[in-house]
Amino acid sequence: MIKNYIKYFLPLSIVLFSTLTSCKRVFKEDDYVSYFGGEILNPQEKYILFLKDDEVIDTIYLDKNNRFMHKFDSLAPGLYTFKHNPEYQYVYFDKNDSLMVRVNTFDFDNSVVFCGRGDEKNNFLMELFLKNEADRSIMYDNFDKDVKSFIKNIDSSFAIRKSFYLKRKAEIGWDENFDIVAKASLDFHHITKKEIYPYAHQFRTGENIRASLPKDYYNHRKNVDFNNAVLTNYSPYIKYVNVMLNNVALQSNKEDLNENSLENNITKLNITDTLIKNQKVKNVVLNNVAMMYLLEDQNMYNNQKFIERYLQLTTDKENKKEISEIYNSVQNLKVGNRLPKIELVDTVYKPLDINTVINKPTVLFFWTSHAESHFAASHRKVMELQAKYPAYEFIAINVNDNVANWKNALKKYNFEGVKELHAVDFETIRKQWVITKIHRIIILNADGTIKNGFANLFDVNFEQNLK
């Protein structure tokens, strides 16, 4: 199926890439020249960012036809990221690879396709990523199952993906360096589900099944190299470490099943400090723990104690700065304060200031077309609440979307009666209002002051905030 997309690349580009990637071309041992080019359909900006370990290496601009081509005089083999805000994906370069990518921003992940020298490895990563995403969308119901049924289900799912991995590995014949990334994509998705299951099952059903787990249930941890810097910023690895730390912390503090509590999160910091010796990897994991905690537990005293421990352990100056900025932003969202001014527009693109339009108690909720199920569920929930609490105004704010995606989503569902606004710059609202989790709710008093800056629309006790 992927090969069929290649016909859509422009003939001129194909000619260029056939020259660059000719199998007859011989590269010198010290020659690390590589090329990266492509086409962005429906671009949201006039450039893409090319990154290594979350650090921007180059800003590559699109031409008038929304295409780009960039020569790297020396590009070390390894995993990179290309980003066209607000989306990103990974790209793997071997020595002297010359890759072209085609992307449609209206369906970013599903549209990514590569051609050129090194295309088979990268198309494999995309296919496996999409298989994992499809599996992730249906995995939550499996957490309600008993231990044997759950293990049978995920083992069956894993076997299908492993067969696909082995087949493509034999066909493509990639080296050991790429196999680290390929196998991480395969394995971490599987063992992440294993780590989530014990506490997710208890949260969802009330049943503690830890004593029923097989003795070898956590044997996979012995095979994880927690100090492998190659995977430092690779999302399958980061997701796994986050849920593993959650699981261990909840198991350690048996009386406290709140994964966002101060005690459990300081436990996560301490486990990270003990478990991971590579300081670069440790800093990334510590930063993720801090981000997750600060955006959930809003006891100001707890925040201060947590920050103190975090700053003792991390050595990354940029991470320290970022976490400190989030900490300060959280302080600005205390009860009684006013929201920082953010650039918003209504459905006719009229700019407005949220602090000048509030004249009754108001609930602000957030959504993005990238989480369509949440978008629909949150709007349906709000329409129910509007009928029950007519004294409140409910305002939907679209984030992390371009205007076209925002308008298309509204047309598709047509939720009448909900006031719709769009955040012009996602990074600003993310930092100033600390919007990094889409289920976040902000409740304002009639005078525009903050009543609750960190509520959750789907919390069973949410309506207590409206009484």
N, C-alpha and C positions, 0 to 999 in steps of 0.2 A: 504493500500500500504506500509506503513512504517513497519508494522509487517513482511512483506516478506523479509526485509533486515536482520532481526535478524539471519536468517539461515547462513549468511555469517560470523558471529562472530565465532571465533575458539571454538570448543567443550570444550577445557580445560578452556577457559575463562568463558564460559557459566556455567560450573560446579561450578567454583569459585564464580561467581555472584549469582548463585542460592543458594549457601550456605550463602553468605553475606546478601542476600535480602529475605531470607525465611520469610514468613508472620508469622511463629510461633516464630521467635526470638523476645524476649522482651528486650527493652533497658531501662536502668536506667534513671531517670530524669536528672541526671547530666552527662550523657554519650553523648558526641557530636562527637563520632568517625564517620567518613565518608570515602568513597573510591571513587576515580576517576581513571578510566582506559580506555583503548581503543586501537585503531589501526589507524595509519596514512598511507594511501596508497599514493605512490609517494611522500614521504616526501622531503621537501626542506631544512630542518635542522634536526639535531638529537635530538631535544627537543621540548617541548611545554612550554609556559609560562602560569601560572595560576594567575589571577589577581582579585583584589577587588578594585573597584573605581579607575581604571587605575594604581594601584600600584601592583607590582609583589609580590605575596605571596610565590610562589615556582617555580623553574625551574625543570621540570620533563623530564627526558631523555628517549629516545626510546631505546629498546633493538635491537639486531641484526635482529629481525623480524619486526621491526618498530612498536612494541607494547609498552604500558606503563601501569603501575599500581602504584598508590600512595595512601598511607593511611594518612588521616588527623586525628591526635589525638583529635583535637577539632576544628570543623568547624561550625561557627555560621550560622544559616539559612539565606538565602538571595540570591541575584543575583551576579554572578561572571562572569568572562570572561576567556575563554581559547584562546590562540593565537599561531598559527603556521605561522610565518612570510611568506608572508605579510598579511595573512588573520586572522580573528578572529570571534568568535561567543559567544553568551551568554549561560550560564548554570545556572539553578536555583537549589539550594540545600535546601531541608527541613532537619530537624533533622534526622541524621543517614541515609541519602540517600547514596546509593552505585550505581554509574552510570558508564556505559561504553559508549563511543562514537566511531563511525566509520566515518572516513572522507577520501575522495579522493581529493587531492589538485588540480587535474585537473578540478574539478567542485565543489569547496569547499561547498558553501551554499546548493546547491541542493543535495549534498551527505551526509550531516550531519544526523545521525540517532542515537538515544539513546536506550539502554536497561538497565534493572536493576531496583532497587528500586528508584522511582522518574522519570522513563522514560516517563510516559504519559504526565506529565506537560511539560517536555522539548520538546517532540515531538510536542505537541500542539503549543508551542511558535515558533518552526521552521516552522510548516505548516502555521501559521498566518503570519509570516515574509515573506514567499515565496508568499503568496497571496497578501500581501501588495506591494511587489516588482513588481509582475506582473502588478498590478494596476498602480503603479507609472510609469511604462514604457509607458503607454498609456494615462496618465492624461493630458499631456501638450496641446493636441488639445482641451480639454474641456475648457481651459482657454479662448478660443476665443468665446465661446458661450455666449448668453445673460444670464442675472441673473437667470431667471426662469429655463431655460434649464440646466444651470450649477448646480443649487441646486437640481433639479430633478435627474440629473445624479449621483451626489455624494451621495445623500440620498439613492438611489437604491443600489449603490455599498456598502454603509455602512450597509444597512439592511441585505445583504447577509453575510457579515462578522460577524455581530452581532448574526445572527442565528447560525452560526458555533460556535462562542464563547459560547453562551448559551447552546448549545447542549453538547459541550465538558465539560463545567463546571458542568452540571448535571451528566454526565457520570463519570467524574473523582472525583468530589466532593472535590476540593481543598479548602484550607483555605483562610481567608481574606488577609493574608500577600502576598500569591502568587497572589491573585486576583488584588492587586494593580499593579503588573507587567503585568498580562494578560490584564487587562482593559486598561492600558497605551498603550499596543501594538495595541489594537483595536481603542481606541478613538483618540490618537494623530495623527495617519495617516489620519484620517478623518478631524479633525479640522485644521491640517496643510494645507490641500488643501483649506479650507475656508479662511485662512489667506493669502495664496499666491494669490488667485484669483483676488482681486481688483487691485493690482499693476501689476500683470502679464498680466491681460486683457488690462490694459492701455498701458503697454510697447509693447504688441504684436499687438494691434489694434488701438491705439491712442485714444480710447474712455474711458473717466472717468465715471465709472458706480457707484461710491460710493453713490451718491444720490439715486440710484435705489435699493440699498440693503434693504431688509426688516428690520424693526425696531429691531427685535430680532436676527439679523444675528450674532452678536458677544456675544450672551448670554452664549455661551460655556465657555468664559473666566471666568465667575463667578464660574465654577465648577473645575477650574484648581488649584491644590494646588502647588503654585510656591515654597513653602518652604519644600517640601517633599524630605528629604535627600536620601530616598530609590531610587529615580529616578535620582539622581544627574548626573551620568555618563551614563544614559541609552539613547541610540541614538534617539529613538522616541521622548523623552522629549526634548532633546537638539535641534533636528531639529525643533520642534514646537516653542520653545522659540525664536530661531533665526529668523524664518519667521514672528512670531508675532511682534518682535521688529522692524523688517524691515517695517512691515505694519504700525505700530503706528508712527514710525519716519517719514515715507513718508507722512502720513496723517497730522502730526504736521507741517512739513515744506512743505506746499502745492505748493510752487513755485519751489521746488527742488526735482525732481523725480529720482535723482541719489542716489541709495542705498549705494554707496561707497564714498559719499562725506564726508568731515570732519564734517560738521554740523550734518548730519544725524547719523553719527557714535558716535559723542559725545552725541547726544540725546539718542542713544541706551544705552550708558554707564550710563547716568543719570536716565533713566527709570529703568534699572536694579537695580541701587542703591536704588531707591524708592520702587520698586515692591517687591524685594526679601530681606527678613530680615535674613534668615538663611545664615550665612557668608560662609559656605562651598559651598552651592548651588550658592550663589552670585559669588564666586570666579570662579567657573567653567563657568558660563555664561559670566562673564566679559572676561575670557580668550578666549572663543569662538568668542566673538565680536572682540577682538583685533586681533586674528588670521585671521579672515575673512577680516578685514579692511587693515591690513598691507600687505596682499598679493594682494590687488587690487589697492588701491590708492597710487601712488608713488610720490606724491609731498612731497619732503623732509621736507619742513617747516610744512606741515600738519602732517606728521608723528611725528614730535617732539611735537607738540601741543597735538596730540592724546595720545602719550605715557605719557606725563605729567599727563593728566587727568586719564588715566588708572592706573598709579602707585599710584595716590591719593586714589583710591577706593579699589584696591585689597589688600588682606593681605597674599596671598599665595606666599611664597618665591620662590618655584620651578617654579610657573607660571611666576613670575616676571623675573626670570632668563631666561626662555624659550623665552618669548616675547622680552626681551632685546637682546637675541642672534639673533632672526629673524630680529629685527630692525637693528642690526649691519650688518647682511648679506645683507639686502636691501641696506644699504649705500654702501656696496662693489660692488653693481651692477649698480652704477651710470654710466651715459654716459661717455665714454672715458676710463673706466677701462677695465681690462682684466678679463675674467672669472676665478674663483678659479679652481685649477686643480682637476679633478674628474676622477676616474678610469673607463674607458670605453673600450669596446672591439668591434671589427667588427664581421661580420658574420662567419669568420674563427677563431674567438676568439683571434685575434691579439690585444694586448693592444695598446692604442694610447692616446695621449694628445691633446685635442681639440685645444689648442693654437699653436700647431705645424703643424696642417693640414689645417688651414684656409689660402687660398691664393686668395680669391675673396669674394665679399659681400655674406654673408651666413645667412640663416634662419634656426634656430634650433626649431623643434617642437617635442612634447612629446606625448607618447601614452602608453597604457597598455591593455593587453588582457581582463582585468576586465571591460573595457568600450569599448566593441566591436564596437558599433555604432559610437563612436567617432573615434576609430582607422580607420575604413573604410572611414568615412566622411573626416577626416583630410588628409588622403593620396590622396583621389580623388581631394580635393581642391588643394593640393600641386602640383599634376600632371598638373592641369590647370594653376597654377601660373608659373610652370617651362616653359611652352610653351610661356607664355606672357612675362616673365622676364628671358631670357637666361643668363643674366649677373650674376644672383644669383645662388648660390648652396643651395640646400635644404637638410637638414640632419634630419632624424627621429631618436629620442633617446627613446628607450623602458625603462620604469621605473616600479618599483613595480611588477616585474615579475621574475620568475625563467627562466633559459635558455631554458628549454623544452617548456614552454608556449610561450616564445618569438619566438622560431623557428617554432613551430606548427602554430602560427598565421600568420607568414610570408608565410609559405607553403600554408595555406588555401586561402589567398588572392592574393599572388604573384604580388605585386605592383612593376613592373619593373621600373627602372630608378631613384628610390629614394635610397639614401645612408642610410643604416640602421646600427645603433649602439645600444649597450645595456649598461645601467648603472649597474655596478657590485653590488654596494651597494646603495640601495634606500635611506637609512637614511642620507648618506653623501650628495647625490645630493639634497635631500629634504632640508637639512639645508644650504648647501653652495650656491646652486643656487635658493633656495626658491621655489622649485617645489612641490607645494601642490595642485595645480589645473591643471587639465590635459589640459585645453585649453591654457595654458601659452605658449608664443612664445618669443624667444630671437633673436634679429637681430644684426648681427656683421658686422663691416666694413671689408674691404679687409685685413687690417692689424691685424685683430682679436680683435680689441677694440669694446666695446659695443656701438651700435647705439641706440637700444631701448631694455631694459631688461624686459619690462612688456607689451608686445603686446598681442593681441588676434586674432588668425587666422580667426575667424568668425565674427569679428567686421566689420560692413559695410564699415568702412573707413580704413580697414587694408592696402589696396594696396597703400595708400598714403605714407606708410613707405618705399615702394620699388621704389618710383619715385625720 
